[in-house]
């Protein structure tokens, strides 16, 4: 699978010429229009009010509106200039504090009005807290509103000559708490859905990328063997009388080899499809570990050139899916043969450990690039593109990693300029057998 940055490059496409806006920047731009409406509403309310308790209160109201308008313009201008997410986050915190102060100031100025005006304005604080910071922001704003409502109620009582009403306070605080909880939960659910849609979009983009890569690679990998098979069969069919027995055997051997290569490719593709659709069914049973490894060696032999193959298999019987273990060993061996020079050493070991067995395939190749190890086990990934390593669709190590994961095992990798070693740890039941084969396998035997 791709990283978030890679997937984001596929998903986050904008029309040419359109600026890329962060989430906080889009939020500030939206709240700018809300503040503009708030300024217009406040100016209208102040201009139409005739029964001010004092001239000082009226002047304070106009000062608050002017401060509101100037602050809104400043926030809007700063939002357009900032570039980093941290700067936008800080601006959002400043803007939220500014909005809360303006709302509280307006509530304080209009304290002599009916209490419904006060409640309507104070509810805006937890609402904005939910928009910005979801449930935590809504609850925090609700608490702050409840605390502020105490001195505000006392101030109203002083202006109107009334007493502090506990019932009214409880009702107003309860209303703010209800608004904070409702909007906070809605904001949390919206965030969860938004994140789910974004993940789905990233997965779809990644699936589209893998599909294109799959079509490009597999079309090339299928074409080569199919062309060789068709040419070989046509040659035998049309020129059989002019071919010597040695030439005929060589052509048939070539056709068989290319057919086996296609079969292995189809097998890897089938396993990949089953793994991605969670349809792989393992069939563990008692098997001879030596026989299982020998079959994997034989399956990988066509990829071997003049490598020095060393094999050590501890005499064990294990409860494993023999076919899948063979596929793991075969893929790792073919990978080692593909990316290591002739006459270099390739070692295969299989032995018991505390809770199962460990399989190791070590080579003396150039190792794996440090900056590309993260994509080593991705589908359709080919880390090396050397002259001896251009064949293959890049499914070998992906299939290995997925099969090992399905068998609840793990893969350890050690790599340097002197070679790479893959260690496969698989938990399983096991029991010892009689003898352990140890020795060298001649290149002639492997290729023959």
One Martini backbone bead per residue (centre of mass of N, CA, C, O) as a GRO file, in nm:
protein
  448
    1UNK     BB    1   0.102   0.033   0.012
    2UNK     BB    2   0.061   0.354   0.047
    3UNK     BB    3   0.123   0.647   0.148
    4UNK     BB    4  -0.020   0.938   0.240
    5UNK     BB    5   0.145   1.115   0.048
    6UNK     BB    6   0.096   0.946  -0.208
    7UNK     BB    7  -0.213   0.942  -0.200
    8UNK     BB    8  -0.249   1.252  -0.183
    9UNK     BB    9  -0.143   1.306  -0.471
   10UNK     BB   10  -0.395   1.160  -0.600
   11UNK     BB   11  -0.635   1.300  -0.438
   12UNK     BB   12  -0.519   1.612  -0.415
   13UNK     BB   13  -0.684   1.754  -0.654
   14UNK     BB   14  -0.668   2.048  -0.844
   15UNK     BB   15  -0.743   2.298  -1.013
   16UNK     BB   16  -0.608   2.491  -1.223
   17UNK     BB   17  -0.533   2.786  -1.025
   18UNK     BB   18  -0.609   2.670  -0.758
   19UNK     BB   19  -0.597   2.706  -0.437
   20UNK     BB   20  -0.459   2.568  -0.145
   21UNK     BB   21  -0.654   2.475   0.131
   22UNK     BB   22  -0.690   2.454   0.443
   23UNK     BB   23  -0.907   2.375   0.684
   24UNK     BB   24  -0.864   2.630   0.862
   25UNK     BB   25  -0.886   2.836   0.631
   26UNK     BB   26  -1.173   2.768   0.544
   27UNK     BB   27  -1.299   2.829   0.818
   28UNK     BB   28  -1.218   3.129   0.835
   29UNK     BB   29  -1.366   3.216   0.579
   30UNK     BB   30  -1.647   3.136   0.680
   31UNK     BB   31  -1.642   3.310   0.949
   32UNK     BB   32  -1.623   3.585   0.812
   33UNK     BB   33  -1.924   3.591   0.723
   34UNK     BB   34  -2.039   3.569   1.005
   35UNK     BB   35  -1.913   3.831   1.113
   36UNK     BB   36  -2.044   4.018   0.909
   37UNK     BB   37  -2.329   3.958   1.007
   38UNK     BB   38  -2.275   4.045   1.300
   39UNK     BB   39  -2.216   4.341   1.243
   40UNK     BB   40  -2.484   4.410   1.108
   41UNK     BB   41  -2.662   4.322   1.343
   42UNK     BB   42  -2.540   4.511   1.561
   43UNK     BB   43  -2.593   4.779   1.420
   44UNK     BB   44  -2.900   4.745   1.403
   45UNK     BB   45  -2.956   4.709   1.706
   46UNK     BB   46  -2.834   4.982   1.802
   47UNK     BB   47  -2.993   5.177   1.609
   48UNK     BB   48  -3.292   5.065   1.721
   49UNK     BB   49  -3.218   5.160   2.000
   50UNK     BB   50  -3.381   5.379   2.262
   51UNK     BB   51  -3.353   5.243   2.574
   52UNK     BB   52  -3.107   5.342   2.717
   53UNK     BB   53  -2.967   5.357   3.031
   54UNK     BB   54  -2.708   5.497   2.887
   55UNK     BB   55  -2.457   5.656   2.722
   56UNK     BB   56  -2.227   5.462   2.795
   57UNK     BB   57  -2.360   5.204   2.683
   58UNK     BB   58  -2.381   5.297   2.389
   59UNK     BB   59  -2.077   5.348   2.344
   60UNK     BB   60  -1.988   5.060   2.412
   61UNK     BB   61  -2.136   4.928   2.178
   62UNK     BB   62  -1.985   5.076   1.947
   63UNK     BB   63  -1.700   4.988   2.026
   64UNK     BB   64  -1.750   4.686   1.995
   65UNK     BB   65  -1.818   4.693   1.692
   66UNK     BB   66  -1.554   4.813   1.591
   67UNK     BB   67  -1.375   4.594   1.709
   68UNK     BB   68  -1.511   4.367   1.552
   69UNK     BB   69  -1.446   4.467   1.265
   70UNK     BB   70  -1.137   4.489   1.288
   71UNK     BB   71  -1.080   4.199   1.380
   72UNK     BB   72  -1.203   4.056   1.134
   73UNK     BB   73  -1.010   4.180   0.923
   74UNK     BB   74  -0.749   4.074   1.050
   75UNK     BB   75  -0.812   3.772   1.032
   76UNK     BB   76  -0.857   3.761   0.728
   77UNK     BB   77  -0.574   3.862   0.645
   78UNK     BB   78  -0.404   3.646   0.796
   79UNK     BB   79  -0.525   3.393   0.656
   80UNK     BB   80  -0.410   3.470   0.365
   81UNK     BB   81  -0.087   3.464   0.460
   82UNK     BB   82  -0.074   3.199   0.572
   83UNK     BB   83   0.093   2.859   0.546
   84UNK     BB   84   0.086   2.704   0.804
   85UNK     BB   85  -0.076   2.498   1.022
   86UNK     BB   86   0.019   2.626   1.288
   87UNK     BB   87  -0.067   2.916   1.223
   88UNK     BB   88  -0.368   2.847   1.184
   89UNK     BB   89  -0.412   2.736   1.467
   90UNK     BB   90  -0.341   2.995   1.619
   91UNK     BB   91  -0.550   3.174   1.480
   92UNK     BB   92  -0.796   3.011   1.574
   93UNK     BB   93  -0.756   3.064   1.876
   94UNK     BB   94  -0.772   3.371   1.858
   95UNK     BB   95  -1.051   3.385   1.721
   96UNK     BB   96  -1.210   3.243   1.943
   97UNK     BB   97  -1.142   3.442   2.167
   98UNK     BB   98  -1.255   3.688   2.025
   99UNK     BB   99  -1.548   3.592   1.991
  100UNK     BB  100  -1.604   3.545   2.293
  101UNK     BB  101  -1.554   3.840   2.381
  102UNK     BB  102  -1.769   3.973   2.205
  103UNK     BB  103  -2.012   3.820   2.308
  104UNK     BB  104  -1.976   3.898   2.607
  105UNK     BB  105  -1.992   4.202   2.557
  106UNK     BB  106  -2.278   4.210   2.438
  107UNK     BB  107  -2.414   4.080   2.681
  108UNK     BB  108  -2.330   4.302   2.882
  109UNK     BB  109  -2.460   4.545   2.737
  110UNK     BB  110  -2.755   4.374   2.712
  111UNK     BB  111  -2.849   4.303   3.013
  112UNK     BB  112  -3.130   4.476   3.025
  113UNK     BB  113  -3.248   4.289   2.857
  114UNK     BB  114  -3.376   4.025   2.766
  115UNK     BB  115  -3.269   3.698   2.832
  116UNK     BB  116  -3.292   3.579   2.542
  117UNK     BB  117  -3.057   3.734   2.418
  118UNK     BB  118  -2.838   3.611   2.593
  119UNK     BB  119  -2.877   3.313   2.517
  120UNK     BB  120  -2.839   3.338   2.210
  121UNK     BB  121  -2.541   3.440   2.227
  122UNK     BB  122  -2.405   3.220   2.414
  123UNK     BB  123  -2.455   2.973   2.221
  124UNK     BB  124  -2.225   3.049   2.015
  125UNK     BB  125  -1.979   2.943   2.169
  126UNK     BB  126  -2.024   2.627   2.160
  127UNK     BB  127  -2.063   2.620   1.856
  128UNK     BB  128  -1.775   2.710   1.779
  129UNK     BB  129  -1.629   2.493   1.943
  130UNK     BB  130  -1.737   2.258   1.769
  131UNK     BB  131  -1.628   2.347   1.495
  132UNK     BB  132  -1.324   2.352   1.588
  133UNK     BB  133  -1.310   2.112   1.856
  134UNK     BB  134  -1.556   1.982   1.910
  135UNK     BB  135  -1.641   1.842   2.198
  136UNK     BB  136  -1.425   1.981   2.377
  137UNK     BB  137  -1.493   2.273   2.283
  138UNK     BB  138  -1.792   2.276   2.364
  139UNK     BB  139  -1.759   2.213   2.668
  140UNK     BB  140  -1.565   2.443   2.739
  141UNK     BB  141  -1.757   2.669   2.645
  142UNK     BB  142  -1.987   2.596   2.839
  143UNK     BB  143  -1.833   2.647   3.099
  144UNK     BB  144  -1.758   2.942   3.045
  145UNK     BB  145  -2.053   3.039   3.015
  146UNK     BB  146  -2.143   2.959   3.303
  147UNK     BB  147  -1.944   3.144   3.450
  148UNK     BB  148  -2.024   3.415   3.311
  149UNK     BB  149  -2.333   3.413   3.398
  150UNK     BB  150  -2.300   3.516   3.685
  151UNK     BB  151  -2.203   3.817   3.651
  152UNK     BB  152  -2.425   3.883   3.444
  153UNK     BB  153  -2.669   3.843   3.634
  154UNK     BB  154  -2.578   4.052   3.844
  155UNK     BB  155  -2.575   4.290   3.646
  156UNK     BB  156  -2.875   4.276   3.572
  157UNK     BB  157  -2.985   4.312   3.859
  158UNK     BB  158  -2.864   4.597   3.894
  159UNK     BB  159  -3.011   4.734   3.649
  160UNK     BB  160  -3.325   4.621   3.724
  161UNK     BB  161  -3.365   4.535   4.042
  162UNK     BB  162  -3.320   4.248   4.059
  163UNK     BB  163  -3.278   3.917   4.125
  164UNK     BB  164  -3.112   3.628   4.160
  165UNK     BB  165  -3.197   3.351   3.950
  166UNK     BB  166  -3.157   3.020   3.970
  167UNK     BB  167  -3.353   2.908   3.760
  168UNK     BB  168  -3.251   3.074   3.523
  169UNK     BB  169  -2.960   2.978   3.534
  170UNK     BB  170  -3.011   2.674   3.498
  171UNK     BB  171  -3.154   2.698   3.228
  172UNK     BB  172  -2.923   2.835   3.068
  173UNK     BB  173  -2.703   2.624   3.126
  174UNK     BB  174  -2.859   2.382   3.016
  175UNK     BB  175  -2.882   2.492   2.727
  176UNK     BB  176  -2.576   2.508   2.674
  177UNK     BB  177  -2.517   2.209   2.734
  178UNK     BB  178  -2.699   2.096   2.512
  179UNK     BB  179  -2.561   2.242   2.279
  180UNK     BB  180  -2.275   2.133   2.327
  181UNK     BB  181  -2.339   1.828   2.306
  182UNK     BB  182  -2.478   1.821   2.030
  183UNK     BB  183  -2.260   1.964   1.856
  184UNK     BB  184  -2.022   1.786   1.943
  185UNK     BB  185  -2.131   1.514   1.838
  186UNK     BB  186  -2.171   1.607   1.546
  187UNK     BB  187  -1.872   1.678   1.498
  188UNK     BB  188  -1.759   1.397   1.553
  189UNK     BB  189  -1.920   1.248   1.333
  190UNK     BB  190  -1.817   1.417   1.099
  191UNK     BB  191  -1.518   1.342   1.135
  192UNK     BB  192  -1.545   1.039   1.097
  193UNK     BB  193  -1.667   1.053   0.813
  194UNK     BB  194  -1.444   1.216   0.682
  195UNK     BB  195  -1.216   1.014   0.735
  196UNK     BB  196  -1.351   0.781   0.585
  197UNK     BB  197  -1.363   0.920   0.307
  198UNK     BB  198  -1.060   0.968   0.281
  199UNK     BB  199  -0.971   0.674   0.299
  200UNK     BB  200  -1.137   0.583   0.058
  201UNK     BB  201  -1.001   0.768  -0.147
  202UNK     BB  202  -0.716   0.656  -0.106
  203UNK     BB  203  -0.785   0.363  -0.181
  204UNK     BB  204  -0.886   0.425  -0.466
  205UNK     BB  205  -0.627   0.554  -0.565
  206UNK     BB  206  -0.449   0.305  -0.508
  207UNK     BB  207  -0.608   0.107  -0.684
  208UNK     BB  208  -0.559   0.263  -0.946
  209UNK     BB  209  -0.251   0.248  -0.937
  210UNK     BB  210  -0.229  -0.063  -0.927
  211UNK     BB  211  -0.379  -0.120  -1.188
  212UNK     BB  212  -0.187   0.025  -1.379
  213UNK     BB  213   0.063  -0.135  -1.290
  214UNK     BB  214  -0.045  -0.415  -1.353
  215UNK     BB  215  -0.095  -0.377  -1.658
  216UNK     BB  216   0.195  -0.298  -1.735
  217UNK     BB  217   0.347  -0.550  -1.620
  218UNK     BB  218   0.181  -0.804  -1.708
  219UNK     BB  219   0.184  -0.758  -2.011
  220UNK     BB  220   0.490  -0.800  -2.029
  221UNK     BB  221   0.516  -1.081  -1.878
  222UNK     BB  222   0.323  -1.238  -2.074
  223UNK     BB  223   0.440  -1.183  -2.356
  224UNK     BB  224   0.708  -1.330  -2.348
  225UNK     BB  225   0.622  -1.631  -2.294
  226UNK     BB  226   0.406  -1.645  -2.518
  227UNK     BB  227   0.595  -1.593  -2.754
  228UNK     BB  228   0.781  -1.836  -2.701
  229UNK     BB  229   0.566  -2.055  -2.719
  230UNK     BB  230   0.460  -1.995  -3.002
  231UNK     BB  231   0.730  -2.024  -3.149
  232UNK     BB  232   0.793  -2.311  -3.058
  233UNK     BB  233   0.539  -2.451  -3.169
  234UNK     BB  234   0.569  -2.356  -3.464
  235UNK     BB  235   0.842  -2.486  -3.514
  236UNK     BB  236   0.758  -2.779  -3.459
  237UNK     BB  237   0.518  -2.789  -3.661
  238UNK     BB  238   0.686  -2.687  -3.934
  239UNK     BB  239   1.004  -2.826  -3.853
  240UNK     BB  240   1.031  -3.123  -3.759
  241UNK     BB  241   1.197  -3.260  -3.999
  242UNK     BB  242   1.456  -3.041  -3.947
  243UNK     BB  243   1.492  -3.151  -3.660
  244UNK     BB  244   1.669  -3.237  -3.412
  245UNK     BB  245   1.649  -3.392  -3.118
  246UNK     BB  246   1.795  -3.168  -2.963
  247UNK     BB  247   1.623  -2.931  -3.067
  248UNK     BB  248   1.352  -3.039  -2.972
  249UNK     BB  249   1.419  -3.058  -2.672
  250UNK     BB  250   1.489  -2.757  -2.636
  251UNK     BB  251   1.213  -2.642  -2.715
  252UNK     BB  252   1.043  -2.796  -2.509
  253UNK     BB  253   1.194  -2.687  -2.264
  254UNK     BB  254   1.127  -2.392  -2.317
  255UNK     BB  255   0.818  -2.421  -2.309
  256UNK     BB  256   0.806  -2.535  -2.024
  257UNK     BB  257   0.942  -2.298  -1.878
  258UNK     BB  258   0.739  -2.078  -1.970
  259UNK     BB  259   0.492  -2.218  -1.851
  260UNK     BB  260   0.590  -2.217  -1.555
  261UNK     BB  261   0.613  -1.911  -1.533
  262UNK     BB  262   0.313  -1.857  -1.577
  263UNK     BB  263   0.210  -2.029  -1.343
  264UNK     BB  264   0.348  -1.863  -1.121
  265UNK     BB  265   0.215  -1.595  -1.189
  266UNK     BB  266  -0.076  -1.690  -1.148
  267UNK     BB  267  -0.038  -1.779  -0.857
  268UNK     BB  268   0.034  -1.498  -0.743
  269UNK     BB  269  -0.228  -1.358  -0.837
  270UNK     BB  270  -0.422  -1.539  -0.683
  271UNK     BB  271  -0.314  -1.486  -0.401
  272UNK     BB  272  -0.353  -1.181  -0.407
  273UNK     BB  273  -0.660  -1.189  -0.438
  274UNK     BB  274  -0.720  -1.353  -0.180
  275UNK     BB  275  -0.587  -1.159   0.021
  276UNK     BB  276  -0.751  -0.894  -0.053
  277UNK     BB  277  -1.037  -1.076   0.000
  278UNK     BB  278  -1.012  -1.278   0.238
  279UNK     BB  279  -0.984  -1.603   0.088
  280UNK     BB  280  -0.768  -1.749   0.241
  281UNK     BB  281  -0.694  -2.105   0.278
  282UNK     BB  282  -0.554  -2.286   0.511
  283UNK     BB  283  -0.366  -2.626   0.519
  284UNK     BB  284  -0.272  -2.767   0.784
  285UNK     BB  285  -0.009  -3.023   0.818
  286UNK     BB  286   0.173  -3.288   0.827
  287UNK     BB  287   0.525  -3.241   0.748
  288UNK     BB  288   0.818  -3.255   0.565
  289UNK     BB  289   1.057  -3.021   0.566
  290UNK     BB  290   1.257  -3.132   0.356
  291UNK     BB  291   1.056  -3.177   0.127
  292UNK     BB  292   0.951  -2.889   0.109
  293UNK     BB  293   1.223  -2.756   0.039
  294UNK     BB  294   1.295  -2.925  -0.211
  295UNK     BB  295   1.055  -2.829  -0.382
  296UNK     BB  296   1.137  -2.531  -0.379
  297UNK     BB  297   1.411  -2.569  -0.514
  298UNK     BB  298   1.299  -2.687  -0.779
  299UNK     BB  299   1.113  -2.441  -0.854
  300UNK     BB  300   1.373  -2.230  -0.851
  301UNK     BB  301   1.594  -2.347  -1.050
  302UNK     BB  302   1.549  -2.181  -1.322
  303UNK     BB  303   1.684  -1.912  -1.180
  304UNK     BB  304   1.943  -2.054  -1.169
  305UNK     BB  305   2.282  -2.040  -1.234
  306UNK     BB  306   2.595  -2.009  -1.051
  307UNK     BB  307   2.518  -2.078  -0.773
  308UNK     BB  308   2.594  -2.126  -0.431
  309UNK     BB  309   2.425  -2.384  -0.270
  310UNK     BB  310   2.308  -2.385   0.067
  311UNK     BB  311   2.188  -2.659   0.284
  312UNK     BB  312   1.978  -2.656   0.589
  313UNK     BB  313   1.784  -2.922   0.749
  314UNK     BB  314   1.600  -2.993   0.999
  315UNK     BB  315   1.466  -3.277   1.143
  316UNK     BB  316   1.122  -3.228   1.063
  317UNK     BB  317   0.788  -3.216   1.182
  318UNK     BB  318   0.507  -3.020   1.059
  319UNK     BB  319   0.238  -2.784   1.103
  320UNK     BB  320   0.165  -2.706   0.767
  321UNK     BB  321   0.145  -2.534   0.468
  322UNK     BB  322   0.317  -2.663   0.221
  323UNK     BB  323   0.253  -2.481  -0.025
  324UNK     BB  324   0.311  -2.203   0.116
  325UNK     BB  325   0.598  -2.257   0.207
  326UNK     BB  326   0.706  -2.310  -0.076
  327UNK     BB  327   0.636  -2.027  -0.183
  328UNK     BB  328   0.815  -1.866   0.005
  329UNK     BB  329   1.087  -1.996  -0.068
  330UNK     BB  330   1.078  -1.957  -0.373
  331UNK     BB  331   1.059  -1.646  -0.378
  332UNK     BB  332   1.322  -1.592  -0.221
  333UNK     BB  333   1.510  -1.745  -0.412
  334UNK     BB  334   1.446  -1.595  -0.674
  335UNK     BB  335   1.538  -1.324  -0.562
  336UNK     BB  336   1.832  -1.406  -0.508
  337UNK     BB  337   1.904  -1.492  -0.798
  338UNK     BB  338   1.828  -1.224  -0.944
  339UNK     BB  339   2.021  -1.013  -0.739
  340UNK     BB  340   2.271  -1.203  -0.790
  341UNK     BB  341   2.563  -1.312  -0.869
  342UNK     BB  342   2.759  -1.517  -0.996
  343UNK     BB  343   2.901  -1.746  -0.762
  344UNK     BB  344   2.731  -1.691  -0.536
  345UNK     BB  345   2.592  -1.709  -0.219
  346UNK     BB  346   2.321  -1.938  -0.118
  347UNK     BB  347   2.124  -1.971   0.181
  348UNK     BB  348   1.946  -2.253   0.338
  349UNK     BB  349   1.745  -2.253   0.637
  350UNK     BB  350   1.601  -2.502   0.877
  351UNK     BB  351   1.468  -2.457   1.210
  352UNK     BB  352   1.430  -2.468   1.536
  353UNK     BB  353   1.235  -2.310   1.788
  354UNK     BB  354   1.051  -2.237   2.048
  355UNK     BB  355   0.750  -2.198   1.863
  356UNK     BB  356   0.906  -2.323   1.598
  357UNK     BB  357   1.020  -2.193   1.297
  358UNK     BB  358   1.315  -2.109   1.089
  359UNK     BB  359   1.368  -1.922   0.792
  360UNK     BB  360   1.665  -1.889   0.579
  361UNK     BB  361   1.771  -1.635   0.336
  362UNK     BB  362   2.093  -1.599   0.194
  363UNK     BB  363   2.310  -1.349   0.049
  364UNK     BB  364   2.572  -1.182  -0.184
  365UNK     BB  365   2.465  -0.918  -0.254
  366UNK     BB  366   2.392  -0.562  -0.258
  367UNK     BB  367   2.137  -0.531  -0.136
  368UNK     BB  368   1.930  -0.282   0.012
  369UNK     BB  369   1.797   0.006  -0.015
  370UNK     BB  370   1.735   0.222   0.236
  371UNK     BB  371   1.508   0.413   0.079
  372UNK     BB  372   1.332   0.121  -0.017
  373UNK     BB  373   1.226  -0.068   0.220
  374UNK     BB  374   0.927   0.029   0.255
  375UNK     BB  375   0.850  -0.110  -0.050
  376UNK     BB  376   0.922  -0.417  -0.049
  377UNK     BB  377   0.607  -0.535   0.039
  378UNK     BB  378   0.478  -0.435  -0.210
  379UNK     BB  379   0.277  -0.428  -0.461
  380UNK     BB  380   0.450  -0.406  -0.753
  381UNK     BB  381   0.750  -0.414  -0.636
  382UNK     BB  382   1.081  -0.292  -0.758
  383UNK     BB  383   1.382  -0.219  -0.634
  384UNK     BB  384   1.527  -0.344  -0.868
  385UNK     BB  385   1.698  -0.252  -1.208
  386UNK     BB  386   1.861  -0.473  -1.333
  387UNK     BB  387   1.975  -0.683  -1.579
  388UNK     BB  388   1.879  -0.939  -1.378
  389UNK     BB  389   1.592  -0.771  -1.260
  390UNK     BB  390   1.334  -0.715  -1.473
  391UNK     BB  391   1.184  -0.948  -1.395
  392UNK     BB  392   0.873  -0.929  -1.289
  393UNK     BB  393   0.590  -0.794  -1.089
  394UNK     BB  394   0.631  -0.759  -0.766
  395UNK     BB  395   0.502  -1.021  -0.576
  396UNK     BB  396   0.686  -1.198  -0.403
  397UNK     BB  397   0.717  -1.033  -0.127
  398UNK     BB  398   0.421  -0.984  -0.084
  399UNK     BB  399   0.335  -1.279  -0.058
  400UNK     BB  400   0.518  -1.345   0.174
  401UNK     BB  401   0.408  -1.141   0.383
  402UNK     BB  402   0.108  -1.240   0.371
  403UNK     BB  403   0.153  -1.537   0.446
  404UNK     BB  404   0.296  -1.491   0.713
  405UNK     BB  405   0.064  -1.335   0.840
  406UNK     BB  406  -0.152  -1.565   0.808
  407UNK     BB  407   0.056  -1.756   0.995
  408UNK     BB  408   0.158  -1.571   1.239
  409UNK     BB  409   0.417  -1.435   1.152
  410UNK     BB  410   0.760  -1.324   1.075
  411UNK     BB  411   0.988  -1.067   0.947
  412UNK     BB  412   1.340  -1.057   0.904
  413UNK     BB  413   1.583  -0.795   0.817
  414UNK     BB  414   1.913  -0.813   0.669
  415UNK     BB  415   2.123  -0.541   0.542
  416UNK     BB  416   2.394  -0.504   0.303
  417UNK     BB  417   2.667  -0.493   0.089
  418UNK     BB  418   2.693  -0.826   0.152
  419UNK     BB  419   2.378  -0.862   0.192
  420UNK     BB  420   2.084  -1.072   0.250
  421UNK     BB  421   1.841  -1.154   0.524
  422UNK     BB  422   1.576  -1.382   0.558
  423UNK     BB  423   1.349  -1.420   0.840
  424UNK     BB  424   1.122  -1.688   0.917
  425UNK     BB  425   0.865  -1.689   1.161
  426UNK     BB  426   0.691  -1.994   1.268
  427UNK     BB  427   0.423  -2.111   1.419
  428UNK     BB  428   0.434  -2.460   1.546
  429UNK     BB  429   0.413  -2.781   1.524
  430UNK     BB  430   0.664  -3.030   1.641
  431UNK     BB  431   0.905  -3.293   1.534
  432UNK     BB  432   1.148  -3.507   1.526
  433UNK     BB  433   1.383  -3.663   1.334
  434UNK     BB  434   1.668  -3.823   1.225
  435UNK     BB  435   1.809  -3.642   0.990
  436UNK     BB  436   2.055  -3.399   0.868
  437UNK     BB  437   2.097  -3.219   0.592
  438UNK     BB  438   2.431  -3.146   0.455
  439UNK     BB  439   2.528  -2.914   0.191
  440UNK     BB  440   2.594  -2.913  -0.151
  441UNK     BB  441   2.461  -2.774  -0.456
  442UNK     BB  442   2.485  -2.823  -0.768
  443UNK     BB  443   2.431  -2.649  -1.051
  444UNK     BB  444   2.374  -2.892  -1.241
  445UNK     BB  445   2.145  -3.014  -1.069
  446UNK     BB  446   1.954  -2.772  -1.068
  447UNK     BB  447   1.937  -2.737  -1.388
  448UNK     BB  448   1.863  -3.055  -1.437
   0.00000   0.00000   0.00000
